[in-house]
Amino acid sequence: MSDNVEKKSTATGLDVCVFYVFLFIFLVIADQFIKKIIVDNIDYGGQIDVIKNFFSLYYVRNTGSAFSLFADKAWGIYFLTGISVVLGIVIFILMIIASRSRMKLISLAFCLLSSGAVGNLIDRVRLRYVIDYLRFDFGSYTFPIFNFADICAVVGTILLIGIILIASKYFEDFWNILFKKKGKTKKEVHEKETCEDADRI
């Protein structure tokens, strides 16, 4: 009985799906936990030097998006909250679809993207601003201050772009699954060829 359950779980990608759901939850919790540490230990506008004149923890409140985009707009927080809700839900659903199909790299990319969006969404809904704290200075230039959720979103975006550019066939398989296009994916073709070779033996 347990063997049948394990085979069914593997066949449907349920094990991969559960893993990425838990990873998503872990990343969101980690983001919120780090922000709480910053708020509890650094005054608003305060700074702790990690590498003097280069990297510091600098507590700011960002009413914009990643890297302070739209921070100077009064309507920015409402616009970005709506965008975050839609993107968070859509990307999370895409992660579920990819993981159920056992497409681990694409699942990871969507997991990072959705956790980043949701991490900052929680701040916007709860506080009406996002807590940022990672500051890098390059001489007289200060890179826009960001947080762990921004890192997740950026890394997820880079990974997804890399998959599209470098492994386009792999992404095409996901696209076919997403829109249920006719024709077998690369994985299905491989499985069929393996079965046919076994039959010949």
Backbone as CSV, one residue per row, in Angstrom:
resi,resn,N_x,N_y,N_z,CA_x,CA_y,CA_z,C_x,C_y,C_z
1,MET,0.826,-1.196,0.000,0.000,0.000,0.000,0.871,1.262,0.000
2,SER,1.889,1.292,0.908,2.774,2.457,0.974,3.525,2.661,-0.332
3,ASP,3.893,1.546,-0.994,4.587,1.645,-2.277,3.694,2.300,-3.319
4,ASN,2.406,1.944,-3.309,1.463,2.523,-4.269,1.297,4.015,-4.036
5,VAL,1.226,4.413,-2.745,1.089,5.837,-2.413,2.315,6.607,-2.857
6,GLU,3.513,6.019,-2.626,4.769,6.672,-3.019,4.852,6.832,-4.524
7,LYS,4.458,5.783,-5.260,4.494,5.843,-6.724,3.522,6.902,-7.232
8,LYS,2.343,6.982,-6.617,1.350,7.968,-7.040,1.849,9.380,-6.776
9,SER,2.485,9.575,-5.602,3.032,10.882,-5.251,4.099,11.305,-6.241
10,THR,4.977,10.364,-6.595,6.051,10.653,-7.541,5.496,10.947,-8.923
11,ALA,4.497,10.180,-9.339,3.928,10.342,-10.673,3.246,11.696,-10.828
12,THR,2.566,12.167,-9.771,1.829,13.427,-9.870,2.693,14.638,-9.507
13,GLY,3.917,14.402,-9.058,4.790,15.506,-8.674,4.396,16.118,-7.343
14,LEU,3.590,15.397,-6.558,3.119,15.939,-5.284,4.267,16.216,-4.327
15,ASP,5.285,15.340,-4.336,6.431,15.527,-3.452,7.188,16.813,-3.781
16,VAL,7.373,17.091,-5.064,8.056,18.317,-5.497,7.216,19.540,-5.142
17,CYS,5.908,19.416,-5.347,4.980,20.507,-5.051,5.040,20.879,-3.571
18,VAL,4.986,19.875,-2.710,5.036,20.113,-1.259,6.351,20.775,-0.863
19,PHE,7.451,20.321,-1.464,8.764,20.901,-1.155,8.788,22.393,-1.456
20,TYR,8.301,22.795,-2.633,8.368,24.203,-3.018,7.360,25.063,-2.253
21,VAL,6.254,24.481,-1.857,5.311,25.219,-1.014,5.963,25.524,0.337
22,PHE,6.641,24.512,0.911,7.328,24.730,2.180,8.496,25.702,2.029
23,LEU,9.201,25.637,0.890,10.292,26.581,0.641,9.742,27.999,0.541
24,PHE,8.617,28.155,-0.137,7.946,29.453,-0.252,7.623,29.999,1.143
25,ILE,7.017,29.169,1.989,6.656,29.586,3.342,7.901,29.962,4.144
26,PHE,8.960,29.155,4.010,10.210,29.420,4.726,10.801,30.772,4.322
27,LEU,10.837,31.063,3.020,11.421,32.316,2.534,10.621,33.523,3.009
28,VAL,9.300,33.418,3.002,8.460,34.521,3.471,8.679,34.758,4.967
29,ILE,8.715,33.671,5.743,8.945,33.792,7.183,10.338,34.376,7.458
30,ALA,11.340,33.909,6.698,12.703,34.422,6.863,12.752,35.923,6.594
31,ASP,12.055,36.364,5.544,12.014,37.789,5.202,11.420,38.598,6.350
32,GLN,10.293,38.143,6.877,9.626,38.863,7.959,10.447,38.833,9.247
33,PHE,11.127,37.722,9.495,11.952,37.581,10.697,13.136,38.545,10.656
34,ILE,13.795,38.627,9.501,14.938,39.542,9.358,14.481,40.987,9.537
35,LYS,13.333,41.333,8.970,12.801,42.694,9.102,12.502,43.025,10.564
36,LYS,11.982,42.042,11.304,11.694,42.269,12.727,12.978,42.537,13.501
37,ILE,14.027,41.790,13.176,15.327,41.997,13.839,15.837,43.415,13.577
38,ILE,15.683,43.858,12.318,16.131,45.212,11.950,15.359,46.258,12.744
39,VAL,14.038,46.135,12.774,13.191,47.111,13.475,13.478,47.116,14.975
40,ASP,13.720,45.938,15.550,13.959,45.834,16.993,15.335,46.344,17.409
41,ASN,16.283,46.377,16.473,17.661,46.696,16.853,18.229,47.971,16.238
42,ILE,17.530,48.532,15.250,18.027,49.751,14.605,16.909,50.796,14.586
43,ASP,17.187,51.983,15.044,16.206,53.068,14.982,15.935,53.443,13.534
44,TYR,14.732,53.953,13.262,14.399,54.395,11.905,15.402,55.453,11.458
45,GLY,16.040,55.191,10.309,17.065,56.097,9.812,18.438,55.807,10.393
46,GLY,18.498,54.811,11.286,19.775,54.462,11.891,20.591,53.539,11.006
47,GLN,21.852,53.418,11.315,22.768,52.660,10.463,23.792,51.893,11.290
48,ILE,24.065,50.652,10.895,25.130,49.850,11.492,26.100,49.465,10.380
49,ASP,27.338,49.905,10.478,28.336,49.591,9.457,28.788,48.136,9.582
50,VAL,28.736,47.415,8.480,29.252,46.043,8.429,30.637,46.063,7.798
51,ILE,30.732,46.724,6.637,32.024,47.002,6.000,32.059,48.513,5.782
52,LYS,32.830,49.200,6.547,32.806,50.662,6.565,32.952,51.257,5.170
53,ASN,32.085,52.218,4.890,32.051,52.947,3.617,31.690,52.062,2.413
54,PHE,31.181,50.867,2.682,30.759,50.000,1.576,29.415,49.321,1.835
55,PHE,29.313,48.558,2.940,28.081,47.825,3.222,27.612,48.085,4.654
56,SER,26.337,48.429,4.783,25.785,48.701,6.108,24.319,48.294,6.180
57,LEU,23.825,48.135,7.405,22.403,47.907,7.657,21.798,49.259,7.978
58,TYR,20.874,49.700,7.149,20.346,51.061,7.238,18.825,50.973,7.154
59,TYR,18.160,51.214,8.274,16.709,51.031,8.347,15.960,52.197,7.703
60,VAL,15.279,51.904,6.590,14.441,52.905,5.926,13.061,52.306,5.642
61,ARG,12.088,53.171,5.419,10.728,52.753,5.087,10.428,53.153,3.653
62,ASN,10.198,52.167,2.826,10.039,52.380,1.393,8.570,52.262,1.000
63,THR,7.987,53.355,0.498,6.598,53.327,0.042,6.518,52.951,-1.439
64,GLY,7.680,52.651,-2.040,7.722,52.249,-3.443,7.898,50.747,-3.582
65,SER,8.405,50.325,-4.742,8.620,48.902,-4.995,10.081,48.572,-4.744
66,ALA,10.549,47.482,-5.350,11.947,47.080,-5.179,12.867,48.223,-5.590
67,PHE,13.882,48.476,-4.780,14.860,49.530,-5.036,14.224,50.920,-5.080
68,SER,13.112,51.090,-4.313,12.457,52.395,-4.099,11.736,52.973,-5.314
69,LEU,11.422,52.150,-6.304,10.670,52.634,-7.467,9.280,53.081,-7.030
70,PHE,8.834,54.258,-7.480,7.540,54.873,-7.150,7.458,55.355,-5.698
71,ALA,8.596,55.402,-5.001,8.578,55.792,-3.590,8.119,57.236,-3.394
72,ASP,8.278,58.068,-4.411,7.926,59.475,-4.285,6.507,59.773,-4.741
73,LYS,5.720,58.739,-5.039,4.349,58.921,-5.507,3.363,58.610,-4.380
74,ALA,2.393,59.513,-4.151,1.420,59.316,-3.074,0.561,58.081,-3.313
75,TRP,0.281,57.799,-4.593,-0.579,56.662,-4.927,0.216,55.370,-5.090
76,GLY,1.551,55.476,-4.975,2.413,54.327,-5.247,2.113,53.108,-4.401
77,ILE,1.857,53.315,-3.096,1.651,52.186,-2.195,0.407,51.393,-2.570
78,TYR,-0.670,52.097,-3.015,-1.912,51.414,-3.385,-1.747,50.664,-4.707
79,PHE,-1.108,51.323,-5.651,-0.865,50.709,-6.957,-0.008,49.463,-6.804
80,LEU,1.064,49.579,-6.029,1.993,48.465,-5.870,1.404,47.333,-5.033
81,THR,0.511,47.665,-4.094,-0.156,46.623,-3.312,-1.033,45.771,-4.223
82,GLY,-1.793,46.450,-5.111,-2.639,45.726,-6.062,-1.820,44.848,-6.985
83,ILE,-0.730,45.404,-7.507,0.157,44.642,-8.392,0.739,43.438,-7.654
84,SER,1.153,43.640,-6.400,1.759,42.566,-5.615,0.770,41.430,-5.360
85,VAL,-0.490,41.791,-5.097,-1.519,40.767,-4.855,-1.699,39.900,-6.094
86,VAL,-1.883,40.563,-7.238,-2.104,39.835,-8.490,-0.889,38.979,-8.845
87,LEU,0.291,39.585,-8.823,1.512,38.860,-9.183,1.782,37.708,-8.221
88,GLY,1.590,37.965,-6.925,1.838,36.933,-5.927,0.986,35.698,-6.166
89,ILE,-0.310,35.923,-6.457,-1.237,34.804,-6.688,-0.902,34.079,-7.985
90,VAL,-0.717,34.848,-9.069,-0.448,34.250,-10.385,0.858,33.445,-10.366
91,ILE,1.909,34.039,-9.817,3.210,33.361,-9.810,3.177,32.128,-8.914
92,PHE,2.446,32.212,-7.797,2.333,31.044,-6.911,1.627,29.902,-7.635
93,ILE,0.580,30.214,-8.399,-0.131,29.189,-9.171,0.795,28.579,-10.223
94,LEU,1.591,29.423,-10.876,2.555,28.918,-11.863,3.573,27.991,-11.200
95,MET,3.977,28.333,-9.973,4.905,27.473,-9.240,4.278,26.104,-8.976
96,ILE,3.004,26.089,-8.588,2.298,24.831,-8.323,2.225,23.980,-9.584
97,ILE,1.882,24.618,-10.720,1.779,23.887,-11.991,3.129,23.294,-12.384
98,ALA,4.190,24.100,-12.262,5.533,23.633,-12.635,5.997,22.505,-11.717
99,SER,5.738,22.643,-10.418,6.191,21.616,-9.478,5.403,20.325,-9.631
100,ARG,4.113,20.425,-9.942,3.324,19.213,-10.167,3.808,18.476,-11.410
101,SER,4.429,19.217,-12.320,5.002,18.621,-13.532,6.469,18.248,-13.324
102,ARG,6.955,18.405,-12.082,8.316,18.040,-11.697,9.382,18.845,-12.464
103,MET,9.069,20.087,-12.781,10.017,20.968,-13.463,10.675,21.839,-12.384
104,LYS,11.749,21.316,-11.816,12.303,21.866,-10.582,12.922,23.254,-10.736
105,LEU,13.640,23.494,-11.823,14.272,24.803,-11.998,13.239,25.911,-12.170
106,ILE,12.228,25.636,-12.984,11.170,26.624,-13.182,10.398,26.816,-11.884
107,SER,10.174,25.736,-11.148,9.488,25.820,-9.857,10.268,26.711,-8.897
108,LEU,11.599,26.544,-8.886,12.443,27.351,-8.010,12.362,28.828,-8.376
109,ALA,12.397,29.119,-9.679,12.313,30.512,-10.136,10.997,31.153,-9.688
110,PHE,9.890,30.445,-9.882,8.584,30.979,-9.483,8.456,31.052,-7.963
111,CYS,9.074,30.121,-7.255,9.047,30.131,-5.793,9.743,31.380,-5.257
112,LEU,10.911,31.696,-5.810,11.649,32.888,-5.397,10.873,34.162,-5.730
113,LEU,10.308,34.195,-6.927,9.538,35.368,-7.346,8.322,35.592,-6.456
114,SER,7.560,34.527,-6.201,6.326,34.667,-5.413,6.624,34.993,-3.953
115,SER,7.663,34.382,-3.383,8.000,34.672,-1.988,8.478,36.115,-1.824
116,GLY,9.212,36.614,-2.826,9.636,38.007,-2.788,8.462,38.961,-2.854
117,ALA,7.517,38.669,-3.750,6.329,39.521,-3.890,5.482,39.500,-2.619
118,VAL,5.276,38.316,-2.055,4.435,38.185,-0.862,5.120,38.785,0.369
119,GLY,6.447,38.613,0.468,7.171,39.189,1.601,6.978,40.695,1.697
120,ASN,7.105,41.384,0.579,6.908,42.837,0.574,5.429,43.211,0.639
121,LEU,4.561,42.338,0.110,3.118,42.593,0.173,2.655,42.634,1.628
122,ILE,3.162,41.728,2.448,2.791,41.705,3.869,3.113,43.043,4.523
123,ASP,4.284,43.602,4.196,4.665,44.915,4.739,3.692,45.995,4.287
124,ARG,3.364,45.993,2.992,2.500,47.052,2.456,1.106,47.010,3.080
125,VAL,0.571,45.812,3.251,-0.763,45.666,3.836,-0.728,46.002,5.327
126,ARG,0.301,45.543,6.017,0.388,45.703,7.471,0.870,47.083,7.893
127,LEU,1.832,47.652,7.143,2.485,48.890,7.575,2.277,50.072,6.626
128,ARG,1.841,49.782,5.398,1.707,50.791,4.328,3.070,51.262,3.818
129,TYR,4.104,50.498,4.124,5.444,50.735,3.577,6.228,49.429,3.703
130,VAL,7.362,49.362,3.004,8.212,48.171,3.040,9.488,48.495,3.812
131,ILE,9.891,47.580,4.663,11.108,47.766,5.446,12.316,47.346,4.608
132,ASP,13.193,48.294,4.324,14.446,48.026,3.599,15.621,48.271,4.537
133,TYR,16.738,47.574,4.283,17.844,47.690,5.241,19.230,47.373,4.663
134,LEU,19.320,46.841,3.471,20.623,46.503,2.902,21.128,47.669,2.047
135,ARG,22.212,48.287,2.496,22.744,49.474,1.811,24.176,49.232,1.354
136,PHE,24.420,49.568,0.085,25.766,49.470,-0.481,26.183,50.838,-1.012
137,ASP,27.361,51.287,-0.610,27.892,52.570,-1.064,29.111,52.339,-1.942
138,PHE,29.105,53.011,-3.077,30.236,52.941,-4.001,30.775,54.364,-4.174
139,GLY,31.650,54.757,-3.261,32.134,56.132,-3.278,30.998,57.078,-2.919
140,SER,30.704,58.020,-3.805,29.629,58.983,-3.557,28.255,58.451,-3.982
141,TYR,28.232,57.263,-4.614,26.971,56.698,-5.081,26.452,55.645,-4.100
142,THR,25.186,55.775,-3.717,24.540,54.793,-2.847,23.512,54.020,-3.659
143,PHE,23.707,52.710,-3.733,22.764,51.854,-4.458,21.428,51.874,-3.710
144,PRO,20.294,51.879,-4.443,18.989,51.878,-3.771,18.900,50.783,-2.704
145,ILE,18.479,51.159,-1.515,18.439,50.239,-0.377,17.352,49.185,-0.605
146,PHE,17.658,47.933,-0.270,16.730,46.837,-0.564,16.687,45.855,0.599
147,ASN,15.976,44.735,0.409,15.817,43.756,1.487,15.896,42.323,0.949
148,PHE,15.681,41.357,1.831,15.778,39.943,1.467,14.725,39.564,0.425
149,ALA,13.508,40.097,0.549,12.445,39.793,-0.413,12.824,40.270,-1.807
150,ASP,13.451,41.443,-1.889,13.918,41.957,-3.185,14.943,41.014,-3.800
151,ILE,15.840,40.481,-2.956,16.862,39.548,-3.443,16.192,38.308,-4.039
152,CYS,15.200,37.769,-3.325,14.477,36.591,-3.827,13.854,36.878,-5.187
153,ALA,13.188,38.033,-5.299,12.517,38.382,-6.545,13.509,38.550,-7.698
154,VAL,14.638,39.206,-7.430,15.639,39.451,-8.472,16.303,38.146,-8.910
155,VAL,16.682,37.311,-7.941,17.319,36.028,-8.270,16.339,35.154,-9.046
156,GLY,15.070,35.143,-8.644,14.053,34.378,-9.360,13.881,34.856,-10.794
157,THR,13.901,36.167,-10.977,13.775,36.745,-12.321,14.969,36.369,-13.195
158,ILE,16.175,36.490,-12.634,17.389,36.140,-13.382,17.375,34.662,-13.766
159,LEU,16.966,33.803,-12.823,16.904,32.367,-13.087,15.903,32.059,-14.194
160,LEU,14.744,32.706,-14.145,13.720,32.468,-15.162,14.186,32.932,-16.539
161,ILE,14.819,34.104,-16.600,15.352,34.615,-17.866,16.429,33.673,-18.394
162,GLY,17.288,33.173,-17.485,18.330,32.236,-17.889,17.750,30.965,-18.477
163,ILE,16.675,30.454,-17.869,16.013,29.246,-18.386,15.457,29.497,-19.776
164,ILE,14.798,30.654,-19.953,14.198,30.991,-21.244,15.265,31.113,-22.332
165,LEU,16.406,31.743,-21.989,17.449,31.987,-22.987,18.330,30.772,-23.243
166,ILE,18.679,30.058,-22.169,19.640,28.957,-22.299,18.956,27.607,-22.509
167,ALA,17.826,27.403,-21.838,17.116,26.115,-21.942,15.711,26.352,-22.466
168,SER,15.634,26.916,-23.652,14.340,27.306,-24.223,13.401,26.117,-24.415
169,LYS,13.957,24.944,-24.753,13.118,23.755,-24.948,12.466,23.346,-23.625
170,TYR,13.234,23.469,-22.550,12.722,23.144,-21.214,11.556,24.065,-20.860
171,PHE,11.705,25.368,-21.164,10.628,26.320,-20.883,9.450,26.087,-21.820
172,GLU,9.736,25.688,-23.056,8.672,25.391,-24.021,7.802,24.231,-23.528
173,ASP,8.441,23.239,-22.890,7.682,22.124,-22.317,6.704,22.633,-21.264
174,PHE,7.173,23.562,-20.426,6.296,24.143,-19.406,5.171,24.934,-20.055
175,TRP,5.503,25.687,-21.092,4.502,26.480,-21.809,3.411,25.568,-22.381
176,ASN,3.819,24.427,-22.929,2.855,23.478,-23.489,1.950,22.897,-22.406
177,ILE,2.537,22.618,-21.243,1.755,22.107,-20.111,0.777,23.181,-19.628
178,LEU,1.261,24.424,-19.546,0.463,25.532,-19.039,-0.789,25.761,-19.881
179,PHE,-0.620,25.706,-21.186,-1.747,25.958,-22.077,-2.311,24.679,-22.688
180,LYS,-1.837,23.541,-22.156,-2.342,22.230,-22.547,-2.350,22.043,-24.059
181,LYS,-1.227,22.431,-24.662,-1.096,22.247,-26.107,-0.899,20.781,-26.426
182,LYS,-1.372,20.390,-27.569,-1.210,18.998,-27.974,0.243,18.724,-28.303
183,GLY,0.605,17.461,-28.171,1.987,17.081,-28.435,2.685,16.737,-27.147
184,LYS,3.612,15.875,-27.208,4.286,15.387,-26.021,5.444,16.304,-25.652
185,THR,5.652,16.443,-24.351,6.788,17.211,-23.874,8.045,16.371,-24.023
186,LYS,9.185,17.013,-23.840,10.469,16.313,-23.958,10.538,15.152,-22.973
187,LYS,10.008,15.384,-21.747,10.032,14.340,-20.735,9.185,13.149,-21.157
188,GLU,7.988,13.427,-21.689,7.086,12.349,-22.108,7.682,11.549,-23.257
189,VAL,8.323,12.254,-24.185,8.956,11.579,-25.320,10.064,10.657,-24.819
190,HIS,10.853,11.149,-23.870,11.946,10.357,-23.314,11.407,9.111,-22.620
191,GLU,10.319,9.284,-21.836,9.726,8.146,-21.135,9.198,7.112,-22.123
192,LYS,8.590,7.583,-23.218,8.050,6.672,-24.219,9.175,5.889,-24.886
193,GLU,10.272,6.617,-25.232,11.405,5.955,-25.882,12.029,4.916,-24.954
194,THR,12.096,5.231,-23.651,12.647,4.296,-22.674,11.812,3.025,-22.599
195,CYS,10.483,3.201,-22.600,9.578,2.050,-22.549,9.708,1.188,-23.801
196,GLU,9.837,1.845,-24.960,9.956,1.113,-26.220,11.271,0.325,-26.256
197,ASP,12.353,0.941,-25.732,13.636,0.224,-25.688,13.545,-0.982,-24.770
198,ALA,12.830,-0.841,-23.675,12.666,-1.957,-22.719,11.873,-3.089,-23.369
199,ASP,10.852,-2.716,-24.152,10.044,-3.741,-24.821,10.873,-4.537,-25.839
200,ARG,11.780,-3.823,-26.519,12.618,-4.500,-27.518,13.530,-5.540,-26.854
201,ILE,14.005,-5.189,-25.654,14.889,-6.107,-24.924,14.096,-7.324,-24.458
